[in-house]
Amino acid sequence: MYRMVITPVRNGSKLRCEKRKQKGKKRVSLLDHNGSIYNFLL
């Protein structure tokens, strides 16, 4: 299953995808053009 966390950001106008390892899991953070960060915990 996918758990999505939406967090508003003031300084955010670029599209980027970050992969991080947290507690043995892959964390993908996607920042859209609206300035919201979508965190996908796989």
N, C-alpha and C positions, 0 to 999 in steps of 0.2 A: 504493500500500500504506500501511497505517497502522502506525506504531511506537508502542507504548504503554509508558510508563515508570511503574511504581508506586512511590511513595515514602510511607512512613508519616509522619504528622505528629502531634505531641503535642497542640497546640492547634488542633484542627480538628473542628468539629461543625456546620458550615454548608455549604450547597450553593451553589457559585459557579462561574461559567464565565468564564475570562479569555482574551482573544485578544491575542496578541503577535506582532510581526513579528521573526523571527530568521533572518538570512542569506537574506532574501528569501522566507521561508516563513511560513505562518501557524501559530502555536502556540496550541493550546487546552488550558488547564489546568482540569480539573474536580475539585473537592474534594467527595467524597461525605460522607454522614453518619457513615461509619465512620472518617473522618479520614485517608483515603488520597487522594493526588493522582494523577490520571490525566493524563499529558501526551500529547496527540495532536499529532504533527508531520505536518502535511498537506503 
